[in-house]
Amino acid sequence: MTDSQREFDVVVWGASGFTGRLVAEYLLERHGASGTVQWALGGRNREKLEAIRAGLGAAAADLPIVLGDGDDEASLASLAERTRVVCTTVGPYALYGSKLVAACVAHGTDYCDLTGEVHWMRRMIDTHQKEAEATGARIVHTCGFDSIPSDLGVHFVQSEMRRRHGVASPFVKARATDFSGGFSGGTIASMLNMLEESGRDPDVRRVMADPYGLNPEGDRSGPDERDRLAPAWDDDFAGWTAPFVMAGINTRVVRRSQALLGHPAGRDFRYDEAMLTGPPPMGFLTAAAITAGMAAFAGAGSIAPLRRAAERFLPDPGEGPSREQRERGYWEMRFHAAHPEDGEKGLFARLRGDRDPGYGSTAKMLAEAALCLAQDDLEARGGFETPASSMGEALATRLIEHAGVTFSIDDTAEPVG
Ligand SMILES: NC(=O)c1ccc[n+]([C@@H]2O[C@H](COP(=O)([O-])OP(=O)(O)OC[C@H]3O[C@@H](n4cnc5c(N)ncnc54)[C@H](OP(=O)(O)O)[C@@H]3O)[C@@H](O)[C@H]2O)c1
């Protein structure tokens, strides 16, 4: 089926969930129910979807509803045939997402999601890459806070390095510096499922530990080492750093982007991501506390009885931060790109988002990624892409113009803490 014969540009799959509803709210505000973008609410439960539509107000009354189930291949085939892009928030993806990816690949349908499940992405790439290249389906995982800021941040700071100095940086660092927000039940469920799978399956552990775990076959080595698990001092930012909870996902995505883009900074390019906690003594103490907290969460999450006990105190699927928390929220990531020869010519960059990272800002980023795949003239032709390799500049422009994300260059590393 050609793109012009498809009924919809975008279907928001999982619109009855916490994040899916936010994506729908954003699309409605941006394009109305029947403007230049034809879009629909999708999911498995008509009553819930009708309630979501009613909750969106009178402007949403004409929004179509597409029904299906993540387990029912016939309904997924019909969904994939009817739309140019499936924008899915149905997770944990490793549990509910594989058949949808297969359907999109088979029907040449573009796809974007919010997964951070590295082992599942690896499985999808290994299973479907060749067919996606043949059908032209562009499958883009990690279109939320993980990993758009990291992936586009590297793209931005490298473009600026080339523009100013005519060279690419051989080493980019990203530092999460400041954010405010909360977790939803769906995200907690995805994190716990990942810990559960890695606890019982050594192959999953191997993929998650491999710094090049998402790179294409034959291109899975380089100078970057395993993720750091301890506090470390950072000279460039003059502060202490702690391991960053999203780094295990973002670093893999950035390295896959480099490979898909043909190693624009050379095969020795290095990328490091951490959380900046600031100068001593508080910077060190904070970094030590974060490191211990992450180790405790990972330890407890991989032991079944402790995981079940923790689940009782965490938000249920469908629950998440309040509107007020989302609107008061924000995030900031800073980048340092080293110059290959001259220490004085290193560049500092900063990306900021105007809502909480996990939901308010993520919903806008995911919606813009879906619109970018549906509407923009992109070079990517089919296969498992990353945000930077498939949408790069076009997506950055959309985020700046519509989604409250700013990209800027700093003259120096402003202190944190
Ligand atoms: N990367 C990021 O930055 C980021 C940020 C936010 C969320 N996420 C991820 O996004 C996912 C969703 O999070 P959430 O908080 O929105 O979760 P949620 O509120 O639990 O929503 C899950 C959605 O999936 C639907 N669903 C579940 N099983 C299904 C099936 N078999 N067929 C069709 N639909 C099914 C649910 O439908 P019903 O309503 O009918 O049950 C619901 O619409 C999670 O994996 C989370 O980790 C990532």
The ligand as a MOL file (V3000), in Angstrom:
LIG
                    3D

  0  0  0     0  0            999 V3000
M  V30 BEGIN CTAB
M  V30 COUNTS 48 52 0 0 0
M  V30 BEGIN ATOM
M  V30 1 N 11.8440 6.6180 27.5770 0
M  V30 2 C 11.1930 7.4230 28.3410 0
M  V30 3 O 11.6660 8.5040 28.5660 0
M  V30 4 C 9.8430 6.9580 28.8780 0
M  V30 5 C 9.0150 7.8490 29.5270 0
M  V30 6 C 7.7390 7.4170 29.9110 0
M  V30 7 C 7.3370 6.1070 29.6790 0
M  V30 8 N 8.2040 5.2500 29.0780 0 CHG=1
M  V30 9 C 7.7930 3.8580 28.7750 0
M  V30 10 O 6.5510 3.8910 28.1150 0
M  V30 11 C 5.7990 2.7330 28.4670 0
M  V30 12 C 4.4130 3.1500 28.9290 0
M  V30 13 O 4.4880 3.8380 30.1560 0
M  V30 14 P 3.1500 4.3680 30.8390 0
M  V30 15 O 3.5480 4.9190 32.1390 0
M  V30 16 O 2.4030 5.2240 29.9090 0 CHG=-1
M  V30 17 O 2.3690 2.9720 31.0370 0
M  V30 18 P 0.8460 2.6630 31.3450 0
M  V30 19 O 0.1700 3.8590 31.9020 0
M  V30 20 O 0.8450 1.3920 32.1150 0
M  V30 21 O 0.2030 2.3920 29.8850 0
M  V30 22 C 0.4120 1.2140 29.1760 0
M  V30 23 C -0.5160 1.1750 27.9850 0
M  V30 24 O -0.3070 -0.0820 27.3210 0
M  V30 25 C -1.5660 -0.6600 27.0400 0
M  V30 26 N -1.4440 -2.1080 26.9050 0
M  V30 27 C -0.9290 -2.9790 27.7910 0
M  V30 28 N -0.9990 -4.2250 27.2910 0
M  V30 29 C -1.5330 -4.1210 26.0300 0
M  V30 30 C -1.8480 -5.0420 25.0110 0
M  V30 31 N -1.6330 -6.3460 25.1650 0
M  V30 32 N -2.3710 -4.5750 23.8740 0
M  V30 33 C -2.6130 -3.2710 23.6840 0
M  V30 34 N -2.3510 -2.3490 24.6260 0
M  V30 35 C -1.8240 -2.7640 25.7900 0
M  V30 36 C -2.4310 -0.2400 28.1860 0
M  V30 37 O -3.7940 -0.4270 27.8000 0
M  V30 38 P -5.0020 -0.5370 28.8750 0
M  V30 39 O -5.2620 0.8810 29.3130 0
M  V30 40 O -6.1000 -1.1100 28.0620 0
M  V30 41 O -4.5290 -1.3860 30.0000 0
M  V30 42 C -2.0150 1.2310 28.3010 0
M  V30 43 O -2.6610 1.9740 27.2970 0
M  V30 44 C 6.6100 1.9910 29.5170 0
M  V30 45 O 7.3100 0.9450 28.8820 0
M  V30 46 C 7.5900 3.0430 30.0270 0
M  V30 47 O 8.8200 2.4920 30.4680 0
M  V30 48 C 9.4350 5.6500 28.6830 0
M  V30 END ATOM
M  V30 BEGIN BOND
M  V30 1 1 1 2
M  V30 2 2 2 3
M  V30 3 1 2 4
M  V30 4 1 4 5
M  V30 5 2 4 48
M  V30 6 2 5 6
M  V30 7 1 6 7
M  V30 8 2 7 8
M  V30 9 1 8 9
M  V30 10 1 8 48
M  V30 11 1 9 10
M  V30 12 1 9 46
M  V30 13 1 10 11
M  V30 14 1 11 12
M  V30 15 1 11 44
M  V30 16 1 12 13
M  V30 17 1 13 14
M  V30 18 2 14 15
M  V30 19 1 14 16
M  V30 20 1 14 17
M  V30 21 1 17 18
M  V30 22 2 18 19
M  V30 23 1 18 20
M  V30 24 1 18 21
M  V30 25 1 21 22
M  V30 26 1 22 23
M  V30 27 1 23 24
M  V30 28 1 23 42
M  V30 29 1 24 25
M  V30 30 1 25 26
M  V30 31 1 25 36
M  V30 32 1 26 27
M  V30 33 1 26 35
M  V30 34 2 27 28
M  V30 35 1 28 29
M  V30 36 1 29 30
M  V30 37 2 29 35
M  V30 38 1 30 31
M  V30 39 2 30 32
M  V30 40 1 32 33
M  V30 41 2 33 34
M  V30 42 1 34 35
M  V30 43 1 36 37
M  V30 44 1 36 42
M  V30 45 1 37 38
M  V30 46 2 38 39
M  V30 47 1 38 40
M  V30 48 1 38 41
M  V30 49 1 42 43
M  V30 50 1 44 45
M  V30 51 1 44 46
M  V30 52 1 46 47
M  V30 END BOND
M  V30 END CTAB
M  END
